[in-house]
Amino acid sequence: MQDDPLSRMRDVHLPDAPGWWPPALGWWLLAALILLLVGIGVYSLVKRRRREAPRRQALAELERLNDNVRSGALPAAEAIHAANALLKRLWVHVDHDVSIAALTGDAWLAYLDGQSGSTAFSRGPGQVLGSARFASGANMFDPALVSLLRTLLKARHRVDNRVGA
């Protein structure tokens, strides 16, 4: 009897299952896109924090002045002069306009009114930042002024972030 030739054949050899490494081109592109987006996000956050730093420092300085006035460590008149100088330094730095430092009196109050979008500096508690800060008895570093300055700094901060400054 003759052997069956088919019985001498080997089974079909199947290739190994494809491994997960190296990934297909699409996965490499997706990984590159994700890395790019993460990099852009980190860069944007760092840039934003640097841009916000002067305002954060100004708000911290304002809080320090307020705490010193409330504790009696700093006279209100000195705090008003310091707050005025703080605002001028901040706006000169942020707007890159040295002429702001030369503004005084009503011109300075009008500039602050323009920045705040109100008349709280020329007609409200912010008047003490103008010529009134040199009058005796007018040096009121009160909560209304501190609140106004906080609002001004935060409002200007939001405007800068919207326009991408």
C-alpha positions in Angstrom: 0.0 0.0 0.0 1.1 3.3 -0.8 1.4 6.3 1.6 -0.9 9.1 1.1 1.2 12.0 -0.1 -1.0 14.5 1.7 -0.2 12.9 5.0 3.5 13.8 4.6 2.7 17.5 4.1 3.1 19.9 7.1 0.3 22.0 8.4 -0.1 25.5 7.1 2.4 27.8 8.7 0.6 31.0 9.9 2.6 34.2 10.4 3.1 35.7 13.8 0.4 38.1 15.0 1.5 41.7 14.4 3.0 43.3 17.5 2.1 46.6 18.9 5.6 48.0 18.3 6.4 49.9 16.1 3.1 51.7 15.8 1.6 52.5 12.5 2.3 55.9 10.9 -1.1 57.3 12.1 -0.2 56.7 15.7 3.1 58.5 15.3 1.3 61.5 13.8 -1.2 61.5 16.6 1.6 61.4 19.2 3.4 64.2 17.5 0.2 66.3 17.4 -0.5 65.6 21.1 3.1 66.6 22.0 2.7 69.8 19.9 -0.5 70.7 21.5 0.9 70.1 25.0 3.9 72.2 24.1 1.8 75.0 22.9 -0.4 74.8 26.0 2.7 75.0 28.3 4.2 77.8 26.4 0.9 79.7 26.6 0.6 79.2 30.3 4.1 80.4 30.9 3.7 83.4 28.7 0.4 84.3 30.4 1.9 83.9 33.9 4.8 86.2 32.9 2.3 88.7 31.5 0.2 88.6 34.7 3.1 88.9 37.1 3.2 92.7 37.3 -0.5 92.8 38.2 -0.2 90.0 40.7 2.7 91.8 42.3 0.7 95.1 42.3 -2.3 93.4 43.9 0.0 91.9 46.6 1.6 95.3 47.2 -1.8 96.9 47.5 -2.8 94.2 50.1 0.4 94.8 52.0 -0.3 98.6 52.0 -3.8 98.0 53.2 -2.6 95.6 56.0 0.0 98.1 57.1 -2.6 101.0 57.3 -5.1 98.8 59.2 -2.4 97.7 61.7 -1.2 101.3 62.1 2.3 100.6 60.9 1.9 103.0 57.9 0.1 106.4 57.9 -2.7 106.7 55.4 -1.0 109.6 53.7 2.1 107.5 53.0 -0.1 104.6 51.8 -1.9 106.8 49.3 1.4 108.1 47.9 2.7 104.6 47.7 -0.5 103.4 46.0 -0.2 106.2 43.5 3.4 105.4 42.7 2.5 101.7 42.4 -0.2 102.5 39.8 2.1 104.7 37.8 4.9 102.1 37.9 2.5 99.4 36.8 1.0 101.4 33.9 4.4 102.6 32.7 5.5 99.0 32.7 2.4 97.5 31.1 1.7 100.2 28.5 5.4 100.9 27.8 4.6 104.6 27.9 6.9 106.7 30.0 4.7 109.8 29.6 2.2 108.2 32.1 4.7 108.9 34.9 4.4 112.6 34.3 0.6 112.7 34.7 -0.6 114.5 37.8 -3.7 116.0 39.3 -6.8 115.9 37.1 -4.9 114.5 34.1 -3.9 111.5 36.1 -7.4 111.0 37.5 -8.8 111.3 33.9 -6.3 108.6 32.8 -7.4 106.3 35.6 -11.0 107.0 34.8 -10.3 105.9 31.2 -8.6 102.8 32.4 -11.4 101.9 34.8 -14.2 102.9 32.4 -15.9 104.9 35.2 -15.6 108.3 36.9 -14.7 106.7 40.3 -11.3 108.5 40.2 -12.4 112.0 39.3 -15.6 111.9 41.3 -15.4 109.1 43.7 -13.0 107.6 46.3 -10.2 107.7 43.8 -10.0 111.5 44.0 -7.4 111.2 46.8 -4.9 109.9 44.1 -4.9 113.3 42.4 -4.1 116.7 43.9 -6.3 116.0 46.9 -3.7 113.7 48.4 -1.6 116.8 49.3 -4.4 118.5 51.2 -4.5 118.0 54.9 -7.2 115.6 56.2 -7.9 114.3 52.7 -5.6 111.3 53.0 -8.2 108.6 53.3 -6.9 105.2 52.5 -10.3 103.7 53.2 -11.8 100.3 52.1 -13.7 102.0 49.2 -10.4 103.2 47.7 -8.7 99.8 48.2 -11.7 98.1 46.6 -11.6 100.6 43.7 -7.9 99.9 43.1 -8.4 96.1 43.3 -11.3 96.4 40.8 -9.2 98.6 38.5 -6.3 96.1 38.6 -8.5 93.1 38.0 -10.6 94.7 35.3 -7.5 95.9 33.4 -6.1 92.4 33.8 -9.2 90.9 32.1 -9.1 93.3 29.2 -5.4 92.5 28.6 -6.1 88.8 28.5 -9.0 89.2 26.0 -6.9 91.1 23.5 -3.9 88.9 24.0 -1.6 91.6 25.1 
